[in-house]
């Protein structure tokens, strides 16, 4: 069944043979041996998901360290001095040379990264 993965051959009942894919994963094939994880920068709260379409993008200004995360709460804010203008990312971009930021979770370099004062580095 889609959304489930097989535990092995020779099983005698569905409960033992087919396990639901956990949140953060999906199985699009009825004969899946494992569940595929949602990609970097995405998450899914759905159990027994059948397609990657159940994976939602983390908000701008966030990233994920791993694939297959089960909740938007696992999307991490970009740290001070960084930003993210895209979804589905595993790292945030650094503010350009001569700029800095004073907040976490920023998503627009031209607004988020402030220019250093003239005469400073």
C-alpha angles and dihedrals in degrees: 000000000000113000091031133084132211123252096201145301126296097035115156102206138034095241091059097036101045126045124185116248109250124239111288093038141072141191116212096179123071090222098049118153091196141007121259116232125236107255128256112296094023136092140185130203092189121114118215091012115184103200146025087251088082089065111095126203118254112240121273111271092041139089140183128235093206141024124249100042117172103211145028086243087071091062104101125218117245108256128242111294093027139083140180124218094176139058126233094044132146096196136031123233121250119244108259123263112287094026138089140183132222100196139062124237099034121165108180119063095198091055101026099049111064122207118248116246116269111272094028134097 
